[in-house]
Amino acid sequence: MYVTIVHVSVGDEYVDEFIAASLINHKASIREPGNRRFDVLQQAAEPTKFVLYEAYDDEADAKAHKDTDHYATWRETVAHMMAEPRQSVTYVGLAPEA
């Protein structure tokens, strides 16, 4: 399993817009081949902070996600909302097993 955790911080005025755009991306992403999870998380104590948890069968499936129209639309839609550049960290999923 190939996992990417994306940390996002948005401006106060963009929280609702960011959530709406991210939920559209989520709904399309969970239908992609090889997708295991695509969670959109909002920090309880700081509602301008988000985490996207993306799990795919393998790196190729995760890379294919970046070529989808829905990802491109999300990226373009939320670019101006970022309070700072988003940060992504990749992991190898050990459990649960395939």
C-alpha positions as a Markdown table, in Angstrom:
| # | Residue | x | y | z |
|---|---|---|---|---|
| 1 | Met | 0.0 | 0.0 | 0.0 |
| 2 | Tyr | 1.2 | 3.5 | -0.9 |
| 3 | Val | 0.1 | 6.3 | 1.4 |
| 4 | Thr | 0.4 | 10.0 | 1.0 |
| 5 | Ile | -0.5 | 12.4 | 3.9 |
| 6 | Val | -1.0 | 15.9 | 2.8 |
| 7 | His | -1.0 | 18.8 | 5.3 |
| 8 | Val | -3.0 | 21.9 | 4.2 |
| 9 | Ser | -3.5 | 25.2 | 5.8 |
| 10 | Val | -6.0 | 27.6 | 4.3 |
| 11 | Gly | -7.0 | 31.2 | 5.0 |
| 12 | Asp | -10.0 | 31.7 | 7.4 |
| 13 | Glu | -12.1 | 33.0 | 4.7 |
| 14 | Tyr | -11.7 | 29.9 | 2.5 |
| 15 | Val | -12.5 | 27.1 | 4.9 |
| 16 | Asp | -16.0 | 26.4 | 3.5 |
| 17 | Glu | -14.8 | 26.6 | -0.1 |
| 18 | Phe | -11.9 | 24.4 | 0.6 |
| 19 | Ile | -14.1 | 21.8 | 2.2 |
| 20 | Ala | -16.6 | 21.9 | -0.7 |
| 21 | Ala | -13.8 | 21.5 | -3.3 |
| 22 | Ser | -12.1 | 18.7 | -1.3 |
| 23 | Leu | -15.3 | 16.7 | -1.0 |
| 24 | Ile | -15.8 | 16.8 | -4.7 |
| 25 | Asn | -12.3 | 15.5 | -5.2 |
| 26 | His | -12.8 | 12.9 | -2.5 |
| 27 | Lys | -16.0 | 11.5 | -4.1 |
| 28 | Ala | -14.2 | 11.1 | -7.5 |
| 29 | Ser | -10.9 | 9.8 | -6.0 |
| 30 | Ile | -12.5 | 6.9 | -4.1 |
| 31 | Arg | -13.8 | 5.6 | -7.4 |
| 32 | Glu | -10.3 | 5.4 | -8.9 |
| 33 | Pro | -8.7 | 2.1 | -9.6 |
| 34 | Gly | -6.4 | 1.1 | -6.8 |
| 35 | Asn | -7.8 | 3.6 | -4.3 |
| 36 | Arg | -8.2 | 2.2 | -0.8 |
| 37 | Arg | -8.9 | 5.4 | 1.2 |
| 38 | Phe | -9.2 | 9.1 | 0.5 |
| 39 | Asp | -10.0 | 10.9 | 3.8 |
| 40 | Val | -10.5 | 14.6 | 4.2 |
| 41 | Leu | -9.8 | 15.6 | 7.8 |
| 42 | Gln | -10.2 | 19.0 | 9.5 |
| 43 | Gln | -8.3 | 19.8 | 12.7 |
| 44 | Ala | -10.8 | 20.2 | 15.6 |
| 45 | Ala | -8.8 | 22.9 | 17.4 |
| 46 | Glu | -7.7 | 24.8 | 14.3 |
| 47 | Pro | -10.4 | 24.6 | 11.6 |
| 48 | Thr | -8.1 | 26.1 | 8.9 |
| 49 | Lys | -5.8 | 23.1 | 9.1 |
| 50 | Phe | -6.6 | 19.9 | 7.1 |
| 51 | Val | -5.1 | 16.6 | 6.4 |
| 52 | Leu | -5.7 | 14.5 | 3.3 |
| 53 | Tyr | -5.0 | 10.8 | 3.8 |
| 54 | Glu | -4.6 | 9.1 | 0.4 |
| 55 | Ala | -4.0 | 5.3 | 0.3 |
| 56 | Tyr | -3.6 | 3.4 | -3.0 |
| 57 | Asp | -2.6 | -0.1 | -3.9 |
| 58 | Asp | 0.8 | 1.0 | -5.2 |
| 59 | Glu | 2.8 | 4.0 | -6.3 |
| 60 | Ala | 1.5 | 3.8 | -9.9 |
| 61 | Asp | -2.1 | 4.1 | -8.8 |
| 62 | Ala | -1.2 | 7.1 | -6.6 |
| 63 | Lys | 0.6 | 8.7 | -9.5 |
| 64 | Ala | -2.3 | 8.1 | -11.8 |
| 65 | His | -4.5 | 10.1 | -9.4 |
| 66 | Lys | -2.4 | 13.2 | -10.2 |
| 67 | Asp | -3.4 | 12.8 | -13.9 |
| 68 | Thr | -7.1 | 12.8 | -13.3 |
| 69 | Asp | -9.3 | 15.7 | -14.3 |
| 70 | His | -10.8 | 15.9 | -10.8 |
| 71 | Tyr | -7.4 | 16.3 | -9.2 |
| 72 | Ala | -6.4 | 19.0 | -11.6 |
| 73 | Thr | -9.7 | 20.8 | -10.9 |
| 74 | Trp | -9.1 | 20.6 | -7.2 |
| 75 | Arg | -5.5 | 21.8 | -7.4 |
| 76 | Glu | -6.5 | 24.8 | -9.5 |
| 77 | Thr | -9.6 | 25.6 | -7.4 |
| 78 | Val | -7.8 | 25.6 | -4.0 |
| 79 | Ala | -4.4 | 27.1 | -5.0 |
| 80 | His | -5.4 | 30.6 | -4.0 |
| 81 | Met | -6.8 | 29.4 | -0.7 |
| 82 | Met | -3.6 | 28.1 | 0.7 |
| 83 | Ala | -2.1 | 30.1 | 3.7 |
| 84 | Glu | 1.2 | 28.3 | 3.0 |
| 85 | Pro | 2.3 | 25.6 | 0.5 |
| 86 | Arg | 0.8 | 22.2 | 1.2 |
| 87 | Gln | 3.2 | 19.5 | 2.4 |
| 88 | Ser | 3.0 | 15.9 | 1.3 |
| 89 | Val | 4.8 | 12.9 | 2.9 |
| 90 | Thr | 4.6 | 9.4 | 1.5 |
| 91 | Tyr | 4.6 | 6.2 | 3.4 |
| 92 | Val | 4.6 | 2.5 | 2.8 |
| 93 | Gly | 1.5 | 1.0 | 4.4 |
| 94 | Leu | 2.3 | -2.0 | 6.5 |
| 95 | Ala | -1.2 | -2.8 | 7.9 |
| 96 | Pro | -3.8 | -3.6 | 7.0 |
| 97 | Glu | -2.4 | -6.0 | 4.5 |
| 98 | Ala | -3.7 | -6.3 | 1.0 |
